[in-house]
Amino acid sequence: MNNNDDGRNVDSLPSPLPTELTWPRGAYVHVPFCRHRCGYCNFTLVAGRDDLIPRFLSALQLELVREATGQPRDVETLFFGGGTPTHLPAADLDKLLALVRSSFPLATGGEFSVEANPLDLLDAERLAVLRSHGVTRINLGVQSFSPRKLELLERDHRPADIATAFAAARSVADSVGLDLIFGTPGETLAEWQHDLQAALKLGPDHLSTYGLTWERGTQFWSRLQRGELRTLDEETERQQYESAIDGITSAGLEHYEVSNFARAGHRCRHNETYWLGNEYFAVGPGAARYVRGIREVNHRSTTKWLERVLAGESAVAEREELAPEDRARERFVFALRRLEGIAIGPFEKATGFRLEELAGEPLHRFAALGLLKVDSDNVRLTRQGLLVSDALWPEFLRV
């Protein structure tokens, strides 16, 4: 039996197929404001445009009414991402949290997550707002403890700020997580291991470790094309990822998803909504939702999103209703990211598709290569499969 953090059998959770009476139990809010756009970042955000915050709050109120269909919808997980939600001044942050919670009240025992920039948590007024609204989980975008890496990544905090910000987050939330980036240009294995040791010394409840990605349209991509930056060699990056797995699990955190580690009871339940193929609400520029079997993505341009919503028009830029087989394949891929893998029986019952018919050929091929462990009742990634997981997913999504 596979259990999530609140003790429920995750394999017996409701199917993502919509019914007349069910609504999503998770909601995501995208807050697009940042002090500065870091060179590697390709997220939907605007930097240096705090003048748009009042219009953003007005537009969000309108979109919340549409998304919740005019009445409050209780949710079990609420996640504020960005951008940087905590970049908002305390008074605006208070308005934001109040607006969202009026449309999406948090169920008893629910998870309330907010992404935060370390420097923002040095402000007592922002901390008081987070505390007053009952935030249960804070995720700090630390990225590194190395002065060299922080400068390269264009982060605005320094190593000395991190411990102070972590203590501030701990004074508010029951669960505090850290994000770290590896695979940066010129990064040695020793430098990365120093990051891991510094992070673990703080005693976080959750750690996310991401290899640097080179996204078209970012400053890093342009610098790469001009030869100003170089990618790290694959072998060093592999060693860094494996050292993260070994170091973090040795410290007592569970490796529960490709990039995520948590102490017992501190998994990110909201992200598990995605990985388990369940539905979720979402609001804000660039936000992607999955409701009643339909996927929608809002305009990524914050100004375009503002114009559309404030004019009473739909902010949706993309809309797709997946065929049952496509939805089953997608559910398989998302769920396979979890280290505990997929229980075959419950998967087939929920989707209506036999796994052998859906993905038999790549399933057996990857098992023969030692990338998957396939038992009579479970499929999961092996250690070797973890190292190349991104290359496996397209094989399962092909029809």
NUTORMAR-249138 format. One line per 5 residues: for each residue x negated, y, z negated of C-alpha. Coordinates in pm, 1 decimal, decimal comma, always signed. Layout:
# NUTORMAR-249138
X/Y/Z ~ ...
***
This chain:
# NUTORMAR-249138
+0,0/+0,0/+0,0 ~ -131,4/+346,7/+91,6 ~ -42,9/+630,1/-146,9 ~ -75,4/+1004,8/-115,1 ~ -149,8/+1239,8/-402,8
+196,3/+1243,6/-558,1 ~ +214,9/+865,2/-566,0 ~ +449,0/+806,6/-272,7 ~ +383,1/+524,1/-30,7 ~ +276,4/+721,9/+275,8
+354,8/+431,6/+505,6 ~ +720,1/+447,8/+403,7 ~ +759,2/+822,0/+456,9 ~ +1039,8/+920,5/+696,2 ~ +965,3/+884,7/+1064,3
+877,3/+1207,4/+1247,3 ~ +1173,3/+1138,4/+1473,4 ~ +1432,3/+1407,1/+1377,7 ~ +1774,0/+1332,1/+1235,7 ~ +2085,6/+1540,4/+1193,1
+2027,2/+1593,4/+822,2 ~ +1650,0/+1634,6/+779,7 ~ +1431,7/+1943,4/+800,8 ~ +1053,0/+1977,1/+771,0 ~ +913,1/+1976,5/+419,8
+603,0/+2182,4/+499,9 ~ +548,1/+2540,1/+620,1 ~ +243,2/+2719,0/+759,7 ~ +197,4/+3098,5/+765,8 ~ -68,0/+3252,7/+990,3
-212,3/+3581,2/+865,9 ~ -428,1/+3725,2/+1147,2 ~ -626,1/+3992,3/+962,6 ~ -1000,8/+3985,8/+897,8 ~ -1266,4/+4235,1/+805,1
-1487,6/+4107,1/+1087,5 ~ -1466,3/+3841,0/+1359,0 ~ -1756,5/+3602,3/+1306,3 ~ -1949,7/+3504,4/+1617,6 ~ -1838,3/+3140,5/+1615,4
-1468,4/+3210,3/+1546,2 ~ -1198,9/+3146,0/+1806,5 ~ -898,6/+3166,5/+1573,6 ~ -606,5/+3402,1/+1630,1 ~ -704,9/+3718,1/+1445,0
-760,0/+4092,1/+1464,8 ~ -1051,3/+4262,1/+1291,0 ~ -1051,1/+4624,7/+1182,0 ~ -678,9/+4665,8/+1250,9 ~ -534,3/+4699,4/+903,3
-304,4/+4966,4/+1047,6 ~ -98,4/+4675,0/+1187,0 ~ -27,8/+4520,8/+845,7 ~ +306,1/+4704,6/+783,8 ~ +435,0/+4602,6/+1128,4
+314,3/+4247,7/+1069,1 ~ +513,7/+4223,4/+747,1 ~ +825,8/+4359,8/+917,9 ~ +790,1/+4117,6/+1209,1 ~ +721,7/+3825,1/+979,7
+1041,8/+3894,9/+788,9 ~ +1237,4/+3873,7/+1114,7 ~ +1064,0/+3554,5/+1226,3 ~ +1119,1/+3392,2/+886,9 ~ +1494,0/+3443,1/+921,6
+1484,1/+3276,1/+1264,0 ~ +1257,1/+2991,2/+1153,4 ~ +1455,1/+2907,8/+841,1 ~ +1778,1/+2947,1/+1040,8 ~ +1907,7/+3216,0/+807,3
+1890,6/+3025,2/+480,0 ~ +1618,5/+2918,6/+236,2 ~ +1453,5/+2586,0/+319,8 ~ +1281,8/+2413,2/+29,3 ~ +934,7/+2283,5/+115,4
+687,8/+2058,3/-62,1 ~ +380,5/+2223,2/+89,0 ~ +318,3/+2587,1/+176,6 ~ -8,3/+2686,3/+346,9 ~ -134,5/+3040,2/+421,4
-416,9/+3041,9/+674,8 ~ -573,2/+3283,3/+916,9 ~ -749,9/+3500,9/+971,6 ~ -795,0/+3573,6/+606,8 ~ -474,7/+3596,7/+401,2
-661,4/+3747,7/+106,0 ~ -789,8/+4030,3/+324,0 ~ -456,2/+4205,2/+271,7 ~ -456,0/+4472,7/-0,6 ~ -295,4/+4350,4/-322,4
+36,5/+4530,4/-265,7 ~ +71,1/+4390,8/+87,3 ~ -36,5/+4044,7/-24,5 ~ +236,0/+4057,0/-288,0 ~ +497,0/+4151,1/-24,1
+375,1/+3873,2/+205,7 ~ +398,8/+3598,9/-56,0 ~ +738,5/+3721,0/-176,9 ~ +878,0/+3728,8/+179,3 ~ +768,5/+3376,9/+259,9
+879,3/+3226,1/-69,1 ~ +1227,2/+3371,6/-25,3 ~ +1265,1/+3174,3/+298,9 ~ +1060,2/+2871,2/+196,1 ~ +1102,3/+2815,0/-178,5
+847,8/+2570,6/-314,2 ~ +990,1/+2249,0/-456,0 ~ +896,2/+2147,0/-808,9 ~ +548,5/+1997,6/-802,2 ~ +483,8/+2146,6/-457,0
+145,3/+2243,5/-318,0 ~ +88,5/+2616,6/-252,5 ~ -238,3/+2672,2/-61,2 ~ -410,5/+2997,5/+32,0 ~ -731,2/+3034,6/+232,0
-961,2/+3300,4/+85,4 ~ -1278,4/+3487,7/+164,3 ~ -1519,2/+3484,8/-134,0 ~ -1553,6/+3863,2/-155,3 ~ -1175,6/+3911,3/-166,7
-1155,1/+3714,9/-491,0 ~ -1384,0/+3961,4/-664,9 ~ -1082,9/+4195,5/-671,1 ~ -879,1/+4159,8/-992,9 ~ -557,1/+4289,8/-834,6
-558,1/+4027,4/-559,3 ~ -622,5/+3756,7/-817,6 ~ -328,4/+3879,4/-1024,5 ~ -101,3/+3858,4/-717,4 ~ -207,0/+3501,2/-640,2
-152,6/+3403,9/-1002,8 ~ +188,4/+3569,9/-1026,7 ~ +317,9/+3378,2/-724,5 ~ +204,9/+3041,5/-856,4 ~ -63,3/+2955,0/-602,8
-179,5/+2601,5/-684,1 ~ -463,4/+2558,6/-434,9 ~ -730,5/+2799,8/-307,7 ~ -968,2/+2714,4/-25,8 ~ -1283,0/+2927,4/-9,4
-1446,4/+2986,9/+329,4 ~ -1799,4/+2963,2/+190,6 ~ -1957,3/+2800,4/+502,6 ~ -2309,0/+2800,0/+351,5 ~ -2525,5/+2885,0/+51,6
-2823,1/+2964,0/+275,9 ~ -2902,8/+3335,0/+330,9 ~ -3030,9/+3250,5/+679,2 ~ -2719,6/+3059,7/+780,2 ~ -2483,2/+3318,0/+631,2
-2653,3/+3590,5/+833,6 ~ -2647,4/+3377,8/+1150,1 ~ -2277,2/+3298,3/+1099,5 ~ -2208,6/+3669,2/+1036,6 ~ -2046,8/+3605,7/+698,1
-2003,7/+3908,5/+471,1 ~ -2083,8/+3735,8/+140,2 ~ -2416,5/+3624,8/-4,2 ~ -2505,2/+3315,2/-207,4 ~ -2481,1/+3504,8/-536,0
-2116,4/+3592,3/-464,1 ~ -2002,3/+3232,0/-427,9 ~ -2020,7/+3119,4/-791,2 ~ -1835,5/+3432,6/-903,5 ~ -1564,2/+3382,2/-642,5
-1534,6/+3014,0/-731,4 ~ -1485,7/+3095,3/-1099,9 ~ -1222,3/+3353,1/-1004,3 ~ -1037,3/+3096,1/-790,6 ~ -1058,5/+2843,0/-1073,0
-893,0/+3093,3/-1308,5 ~ -588,1/+3102,4/-1077,5 ~ -544,3/+2764,6/-912,0 ~ -539,3/+2406,0/-1032,2 ~ -727,9/+2297,2/-721,9
-1021,6/+2478,1/-559,2 ~ -1184,2/+2371,2/-234,0 ~ -1484,3/+2481,9/-29,9 ~ -1546,8/+2483,0/+345,8 ~ -1899,7/+2421,4/+476,3
-2043,0/+2429,8/+830,1 ~ -2332,4/+2214,5/+952,3 ~ -2503,9/+2180,4/+1287,3 ~ -2594,2/+2548,9/+1319,6 ~ -2885,1/+2657,3/+1543,0
-3221,2/+2580,9/+1382,9 ~ -3067,3/+2410,0/+1080,0 ~ -3278,7/+2137,5/+921,3 ~ -3152,1/+1836,6/+731,4 ~ -3309,8/+1979,4/+414,3
-3128,1/+2310,3/+457,1 ~ -2795,2/+2129,4/+494,7 ~ -2861,7/+1907,7/+194,1 ~ -2928,5/+2221,5/-10,5 ~ -2582,1/+2347,0/+92,0
-2426,7/+2018,2/-20,1 ~ -2608,0/+2019,1/-353,9 ~ -2516,1/+2381,8/-424,1 ~ -2151,4/+2314,6/-340,9 ~ -2130,1/+2001,0/-553,5
-2295,1/+2179,7/-846,7 ~ -1988,7/+2407,6/-866,5 ~ -1760,5/+2105,7/-912,0 ~ -1502,7/+2165,6/-635,2 ~ -1187,5/+1956,4/-614,2
-1204,7/+1945,8/-234,8 ~ -1477,4/+1979,1/+27,1 ~ -1438,8/+2020,2/+403,4 ~ -1749,2/+1981,1/+620,7 ~ -1728,4/+2086,9/+985,0
-1984,7/+2061,7/+1259,7 ~ -2025,1/+2395,3/+1438,8 ~ -1818,5/+2404,3/+1756,0 ~ -1904,5/+2623,0/+2053,8 ~ -1578,1/+2773,9/+2175,2
-1541,3/+2957,1/+2504,9 ~ -1460,7/+3322,4/+2449,7 ~ -1661,9/+3354,2/+2129,0 ~ -1978,0/+3559,0/+2085,7 ~ -2168,8/+3239,2/+2007,6
-2062,9/+3092,7/+2342,8 ~ -2184,0/+3403,5/+2526,2 ~ -2514,0/+3397,7/+2338,9 ~ -2552,6/+3028,8/+2420,8 ~ -2505,7/+3101,8/+2792,6
-2766,2/+3379,1/+2773,2 ~ -3014,5/+3149,9/+2601,1 ~ -3013,0/+3349,9/+2277,8 ~ -2886,4/+3050,0/+2078,8 ~ -2945,1/+2678,0/+2116,1
-2731,4/+2386,5/+2006,9 ~ -2873,7/+2154,2/+1745,6 ~ -2988,3/+1815,7/+1873,4 ~ -2735,8/+1533,7/+1831,0 ~ -2958,5/+1318,5/+1610,3
-3010,3/+1592,4/+1349,9 ~ -2639,9/+1673,1/+1351,3 ~ -2557,8/+1303,5/+1303,6 ~ -2797,4/+1286,6/+1008,3 ~ -2634,8/+1593,0/+855,7
-2285,5/+1444,0/+883,1 ~ -2395,3/+1112,6/+735,7 ~ -2576,6/+1285,8/+450,3 ~ -2253,2/+1471,5/+374,2 ~ -2061,3/+1144,0/+357,0
-2318,6/+981,3/+129,8 ~ -2385,5/+1282,7/-91,1 ~ -2026,1/+1387,6/-146,5 ~ -1888,9/+1038,1/-209,1 ~ -2175,9/+969,4/-450,4
-2056,1/+1273,8/-645,0 ~ -1716,1/+1109,0/-693,3 ~ -1506,2/+1264,3/-415,9 ~ -1305,8/+1040,4/-184,5 ~ -1375,7/+1063,2/+188,4
-1012,7/+1057,5/+300,7 ~ -1022,9/+1217,2/+647,6 ~ -1292,9/+1263,6/+911,0 ~ -1398,5/+1604,6/+776,5 ~ -1239,8/+1610,4/+430,9
-1326,7/+1490,2/+81,1 ~ -1128,2/+1523,1/-241,7 ~ -1124,5/+1429,2/-606,7 ~ -838,6/+1202,8/-713,2 ~ -509,4/+1391,4/-689,6
-657,9/+1680,0/-488,3 ~ -609,4/+1584,4/-125,4 ~ -465,4/+1860,9/+90,1 ~ -107,3/+1740,1/+106,9 ~ -17,3/+2000,3/+368,7
-280,5/+1873,7/+612,5 ~ -158,8/+1520,0/+551,8 ~ +173,7/+1639,0/+692,3 ~ -4,1/+1685,1/+1026,0 ~ -201,6/+1361,3/+1008,8
+104,1/+1155,1/+921,7 ~ +298,1/+1292,3/+1219,3 ~ +563,2/+1465,4/+1009,1 ~ +732,6/+1792,5/+1106,3 ~ +654,1/+2141,8/+977,3
+765,5/+2502,3/+1006,9 ~ +518,6/+2772,6/+1114,2 ~ +529,5/+3151,8/+1150,1 ~ +289,7/+3423,4/+1259,9 ~ +83,3/+3493,2/+1573,7
-63,5/+3177,9/+1725,5 ~ +124,6/+2956,0/+1479,2 ~ +220,7/+2608,2/+1600,7 ~ +534,2/+2437,1/+1464,6 ~ +693,5/+2095,4/+1503,1
+1066,3/+2100,0/+1429,4 ~ +1342,9/+1864,3/+1546,4 ~ +1101,8/+1682,4/+1776,2 ~ +999,3/+2002,8/+1958,2 ~ +653,7/+2161,8/+1948,6
+625,0/+2538,1/+1989,6 ~ +323,4/+2769,6/+1982,0 ~ +355,4/+3144,6/+1930,3 ~ +166,3/+3401,5/+2136,4 ~ -197,5/+3412,7/+2025,4
-217,5/+3788,2/+2080,0 ~ -120,2/+3957,2/+1754,8 ~ -0,1/+4268,8/+1936,6 ~ +206,1/+4064,6/+2184,3 ~ +358,1/+3866,3/+1896,2
+443,5/+4191,7/+1717,9 ~ +603,9/+4341,6/+2028,5 ~ +815,6/+4033,4/+2096,6 ~ +940,1/+3978,5/+1741,9 ~ +1011,3/+4344,7/+1666,3
+1205,6/+4369,9/+1993,8 ~ +1425,8/+4079,8/+1885,5 ~ +1271,3/+3844,6/+2140,8 ~ +1117,9/+3501,9/+2100,5 ~ +745,2/+3497,1/+2021,6
+705,9/+3145,1/+2161,3 ~ +444,6/+3112,0/+2435,8 ~ +453,7/+2732,2/+2476,3 ~ +730,1/+2480,7/+2416,8 ~ +720,3/+2105,1/+2460,7
+945,6/+1814,7/+2372,8 ~ +731,1/+1504,3/+2376,3 ~ +860,0/+1178,2/+2516,6 ~ +887,0/+900,5/+2254,9 ~ +575,6/+721,8/+2384,8
+369,3/+1041,6/+2381,4 ~ +483,2/+1112,5/+2027,5 ~ +385,8/+763,1/+1919,5 ~ +40,1/+799,9/+2075,6 ~ -10,4/+1136,9/+1911,2
+98,3/+1000,3/+1574,9 ~ -150,9/+715,6/+1612,6 ~ -440,9/+951,5/+1686,7 ~ -363,2/+1189,8/+1400,5 ~ -316,6/+907,0/+1151,0
-637,1/+734,8/+1258,7 ~ -832,0/+1039,4/+1136,0 ~ -752,5/+921,0/+782,9 ~ -1012,7/+683,9/+640,5 ~ -748,6/+444,3/+508,2
-634,0/+398,3/+866,0 ~ -293,4/+293,9/+994,2 ~ -68,5/+22,4/+857,9 ~ +47,8/-145,4/+1177,7 ~ +389,5/-268,6/+1063,9
+519,5/+64,0/+929,4 ~ +374,2/+244,5/+1234,6 ~ +560,5/+17,5/+1474,4 ~ +881,4/+43,5/+1273,9 ~ +865,2/+425,5/+1266,3
+781,8/+472,9/+1634,1 ~ +957,4/+178,8/+1797,9 ~ +639,6/+83,1/+1988,2 ~ +418,3/-221,1/+1942,5 ~ +61,9/-102,7/+1892,5
-72,5/-375,8/+2118,3 ~ +141,3/-249,4/+2406,2 ~ +69,6/+115,5/+2330,3 ~ -308,4/+101,3/+2292,4 ~ -425,3/-258,0/+2324,2
-707,1/-214,1/+2576,3 ~ -898,1/+73,9/+2409,0 ~ -816,6/-74,0/+2068,0 ~ -996,3/-401,5/+2147,8 ~ -1276,2/-228,9/+2338,3
-1360,7/+2,0/+2048,6 ~ -1331,9/-284,3/+1801,0 ~ -1583,7/-484,0/+2007,9 ~ -1818,0/-185,0/+2002,7 ~ -1792,6/-167,5/+1623,9
-1613,3/+167,0/+1625,3 ~ -1282,7/+37,2/+1486,0 ~ -1194,7/-226,6/+1229,1 ~ -878,1/-405,0/+1343,0 ~ -706,8/-644,3/+1102,7
-367,9/-812,3/+1130,0 ~ -205,1/-528,5/+935,4 ~ -439,9/-228,0/+963,1 ~ -655,4/-25,6/+1202,4 ~ -923,1/+213,3/+1077,4
-1243,3/+383,8/+1186,4 ~ -1576,1/+223,8/+1096,6 ~ -1876,4/+428,5/+986,8 ~ -2000,8/+425,3/+1346,1 ~ -1655,7/+522,9/+1469,4
-1654,8/+824,4/+1242,4 ~ -1966,7/+954,8/+1412,9 ~ -1802,5/+958,8/+1757,6 ~ -1433,9/+990,4/+1666,0 ~ -1368,4/+1294,3/+1885,8
-1465,1/+1089,4/+2190,0 ~ -1213,8/+816,5/+2105,7 ~ -894,3/+1019,7/+2086,4 ~ -849,5/+1089,3/+2461,5 ~ -853,5/+713,9/+2531,1
-545,6/+662,8/+2313,7 ~ -356,5/+960,6/+2454,8 ~ -377,9/+840,5/+2814,5 ~ -65,6/+675,2/+2956,2
***
